[in-house]
Amino acid sequence: MQGHRTEALRTDSGVSRGGAWVKLAELNSGSGFAGHTDWRVPNRFELESLLNLGTSYPAVSPAFNTACAPACTVLTCSCTAASFYWSSTTVASSPSIAWVVGFSDGYANFRAKGDGAYVRAVRGGS
């Protein structure tokens, strides 16, 4: 994802897709996170571009998974859970369902927007 900055928003059990937008609003409020107020949920293809299918659990390059210790925060390390992450892409045939990307093994699937998943915020591009 050349030209993009990415951060994982860690949650303990995942959030609904609507909850993802609440978390983004928190990131973008005031002076923003890391001095930026243009964080957003990536689309399905942007999320898939972060995958490294040569690894698994999680299926990302080491730069996106430096530590997942309990004391780790988005300010101190990069952590990618081996779980599903929300995309901003709605399934065309069903507005109540959105695409998710699994960072355990790179599997893309979809789920109801009220279900839980993790959130990764990006900035730059569209």
ABEGO torsion letter per residue (X at the ends): XBGBBBBBBBBAAEBBAAAAAAAAAAAABEAEBGGBAABBBBBAAAAAAABBAABBOBBBBAAABABABAABBAAABBBBBBBBBBBABBBAABAABBBBBBAAAGBBBBBBAABBBBBBBBBEEX
